[in-house]
Amino acid sequence: MARIDAFLKLGTDQGCSDIHFAVGIPPMLRMYGDLMPVKFRDLSHGELEGYIGEITTRTQQDYLRKGHDLDFSYVSGTGGRFRVNVFRKDTGIGATFRAIPTDVPTLESLKLPPVIQKLCDNHQGMILVTGSTGTGKSTTLAAMIDYLNRSRKLNIISLEDPIEFVHKSKQSQVIQRELNTHLPTFAEGVRAALREDPDVILVGELRDADTIRWAMTAAETGHLVLGTLHTTGAVKTIDRVVDALPADEREQTKTFLSQGLLAVITQVLVKSVDLRGRRAICEIMLINRAIGKLISTDQTHQILSQLQMGKDSGMQTLDQALLAAIQAKEIDPDNAYVYANDQKLFSRYVTDTSILPKFEQN
């Protein structure tokens, strides 16, 4: 068993989401959103190089030595599964291990809004799940794939970097392919998937113009496409996709977004009311005629008001979702305040007044 496995087991036994290793400090655990050091000595450069060397191949080590970050999935000697990122910094090597639960989550267990399940029942179009790094996008997508896998007879092709949750085929066939292991780029993966009789294509990240083009083509030609972006709101997501394409393609892109995009789900992870877990809180934009027109006429700044008025159809702003969860006593109001866009609306729920701006305390 690799020496690093002992730290990984310690972290997962305590329910942490990530285990961090860096030269000059002890290993760190992320517990319910906060970093906590393990009671251990500061790691030396040689020690940490040895830990990582025990779980990587020569090819991976050569890639890392050339100055590249290294991403891969790892199954520890104790059976835990992790998404790993290894990098170099000013003091030496560093690594982050994201714990991946053995069981694939369900939409019900994540307590996601019911409209997300309804979106999965579409047969074509694009659904984007967005948010900052570490906000649970991969977990939400895994739950969506699990729902499709259990409820419909489909060919689901999932392109990931790296493979995280492992899906066993149930009603559907689920094919999981990993970047740099089974495919050179996401764009090439989508292009290849279109020749593999897919019903659903999951794209791990729409990170460049080529990937966005192929994903839009897949959605336009009768497939359901699920994808992610590192954007923090529905409006920013639309603007990001449009800006990612060359100027002469933007009108065509806006047409697709107004007609082929089904929804944008933007999420944050907020501490539960007992501070012993975190829950995904979602902003949801469903593309209807009014929002489609705002996209096609470059009036995306007016989309937020449409979300505020679209509750009956399942839409909600992030602030509306946070407020509802606070009132239902599902999340910590102090942590919710940090994520709110209009923080003044949430100040009356705050219990730790030290986090309020000074003018609100006076």
N, C-alpha and C positions, 0 to 999 in steps of 0.2 A: 504493500500500500504506500502511495506517495506521502511524503511528510506533510504536504499542504492539506491533505485530507482531514487531518485532525482539527485544523482550524475551520474547515468547511463544515464538518459535523457539529462542532461547537456552535457555529452560527445558525445552522438550520435547526438544531435542537432548541434554540432559544427563539425561533420564529423570525429571524432577521431576513431582510430582503436582499441585502448585498454584503459581501465581505471584501474589504479593501486591504491591499498590501502595498507598502511603499518603503523605500530605503530611509532609514533614520527615525522611524516611528514604529510602534507596535502595530499588529493587525487591528483593523477597525471594523466594527459591525454597524450596519444601519438598522436601527430598531425603531419601527413605527415612524420613520422619517428623520430620526436623529442619529448622528454618528457617536458611537461609544467605543473606547479602546479596550482591547483584550488585555488582561493582566499577563503581559509577556514582555520580554526585552525588546529594545529597538532593533529592527531588522537591519543587518548589514547588506552591502551590495552583493557580496559573494553568496551569502545565505539565501537571499531572495532569488538570485540567478539560479541557484541549485534547485530551489523549490519548483520554479517554472520549467527548468530543464528536465525535470522528472516527468512532466506531463505533456511535453511538446515533442514533435518530431524534428529531425535534422532540417528538413525543408522549412518548417515553421521557424526554427531558430535562425536559419540563414536569412529568412525574410525579415525577422525582427532586427537582426544585426545591420541590415541595409537601411535602417531608419524608419521602417514602416510600423504602424500599429498592427497588432495581430488580433483577429477575432475568430473565435471557435467555440464549439460546445464541448463540454467535458462531463463525463460520468465518473464520479469519485469511487474509490474502493469501497465506500460504505453505501453506494447506490444512489447518492444524490446527483441530480443533473443541474448543470450550471451553464450560463452564457458567459463567456470570458472575453475580456479585452485586456491585452498586455501592451504597455507603451513604455517609452523612455522619456525621462525628464531631467532637470538639471542635476539632481542628486543620484540618478541611476534609474533602475527599472521600477515599474509600478504595474499593478494589476487589479482589476475589479472583477469579482465573481458575482453574477446575478443568479440567485437561487430560483430554480424552476420547479414548481410543484409536480409531483409524480402524476397526480390526477388532473386531467384537463378540466378547467372550470366550466360551469354552465352559466348561461345568462341569468338564471334564477339565483344561483349562489352569489353572483356578483351584484345582485340587486340593481341591475341596469334597467332603465326605463323600458316599458313594454313595446314602445314603438321600434326599438332596435330589432326585436324579433320579427316584427311585421316587415321591416326593411329587408330582412334576409329572405323573405318569401318572394321577392322580385326575381324575375328570370333574366333580366338584363339591365345594364346601367352600372354606374360607379358609386360606391360608398367609400368615403374617406374618414378614417379615424385619426385624429390629430392631437397634438399636445407636445409639451416639452419632453426631453429625455427622462425616463423613469416615471412616467405618469400612467403606466399600465396599458399602453396601446396594444402591445403584443398579447396581453392577457385577454383584453376585450375581443380582439380578432380571433383568438383561439376559441373563445366561447361561441362566437358566431359560426366558425367552422364546425364546431361540435354540434351545434343546433342543426345545421344543414346536413351533417353526416348522419345524425339520428333520425331526421324527419323526411329526407328526400333521397331519391336514387340518382345520384349525380357523379360526374367525374370532376373532382376538385383537385386543382394543381396549386400547391402552395410554394412560393419562392421566398426563401428566408435567408437572413444573414445574422447569426447562424440559425440552424433549426433549434427551436426551443421546445415547446410542448410537442410530444410525439402522439400523433393521432392514429388509432387503429381503425381501419375501415369497418363501417357498420352498414347502414343502408347505402351509403355512398362509397366510392373508391376515393381514398385520399392519397395523393402522391406529393411527397415533400422533397424539395430540391434545395440544396444549399449553395450560396454564393461562394465562388472560388473552389468549391469541391465538385459540384455537378454542373455549374454554369459560370461563365466568365463575368457577366454583368446581368443586372435585372432586365435591361432592355432585351438582351439576347434570350433571357429566360422566357419573357412574355412572347417574343417572336416564335420561339420554339413551341411554347405551350399551345399557340393557335393551330399548330399542326397535329396536336395530340388529342383532338376531340374533347376539349374541355367544356364544362358547363359553368364552372366557377374558377376564377384565377385570383389568388391572393398575391399581391406584390408587396414585399417587405418594406420597401421605401421608394417613393417616387422622387428620387434624388437628382435626376437630370432630365434634360429636354427629351432625349431619346426614349427614356423609360416612360415619361408622361405621354409621348406620342403613341407608343405601342399600347399603353394601358387604355388610352382613349379609343384607339382602333378596336381593341378587344371589346370594350363596352358598346361601341357603335355596331358591332357585327354580331350581336345577339348573345353576349356573355355577361355574367355578373362579375364585376371586378371589385375587389376589396383592396384598399391601399392605405398607406400612412404618409403623413407629412409632419415635420417638426414645426407646426404653426400653432398659435395660441388663441385661435378664434375663427369663426366662420368667415368673417370678412377678410381677415389676413390670409386665410386659406385660398379664397378665390383670387385675391391679388397675387399671391405667390405663384399659383399655377399659371396665370396669364403672363406674369413677368418672366417666367422660366423659359417661355418660347420666344423665338425671334419675332421682331416687330411685324413681319409680313405674315405671320401665322396667328397673330393674336385675335383677329376677328373670328377666325375659324374656331379657335379655342374657346372664346366667349360663347359662340353658338353651341358648342358641345356642352359647356358647363350649364347653360340655360335649358338644355334639352336632355342631355344624357347623364348628368350628375343627379343622383337620387338624394343624397344627404351628406352633410358634414357633421361628424360627432367629435366635439372637442372636449377633452377631459383633463381633470386634475385629480390628484389623490389627496384627500383630506382626512385628518385623524378622526377616528370614531370618538363618540362622546366619552367612552371610558379610557381613551388614550392607549388602548391595547390593540390597535389595528388601524387600517386606513381603508377608505371607501372611495370609489370612483364617482365623481360628480360631473355631470355632462351638460355641455351646451349643445343643443341639437337644432340644426337647420335642415328643413325639408324643402326641396326645390318645388315650388308651385309656380303658377303663372306670374304672380306678382314679383316674386324673387327672381324668376328667370328674366323678366323684363328689366329689372334693376341691374342684373349682370350684363345683359346684352347692350345696355345703354350707358355703361360706365357710372352707375349710381350705387355702387356697392356700399357707400357710407350710409345709405338708408335701410340696409338689410336688418340692422339691429332692431329697428322699430317693428319690422315684420315678425321677428322672432318673439318679441314681447306680446304681440297680439295673436300669435299662432298656437296658444296653449291647447285649444280644442283639437288640433290636428297632431299634437305631440311635440310641437316646437317649444323651446325654452332657452332663455339666456342663461349664462353661467350664474349670474346673481340671483335669478329666479330659482334655479336649482339649489343653490347654496341656502337661500332663505327657507325654502321648503324643508330641506334636510335639518336645518337648525330647529325649526318649529316642531318637527317630528322627533326631536331629540336623538338624531342619528349621527350627528357629527359635532365635533368640538367647536364652539362658536369662536374661540380665540384663533384657532387655525383657519377657520373659514374666513375670518376677517382679513387674513393675510392674502388670500386668493381672490377676494372680491374686487371687482372693477370699480364700483362705487362704494368705497369703504364707509362713507358717512352713513349709509343705510344700515350698516351692520354694527356700528359703534355701540348701540344700546344693548346688544347681546353680549358684548365683550365682558369677561370676568376679570381678566388681567389688564387693568387700566394702564399699565406701564407700556403696553404696545401701542397705545393711542398717541397721535400727535399731541404735542403740548397744548395747542390751542383748544383741543377737544377736552382736555383734562381741566382746563381753567373755567 
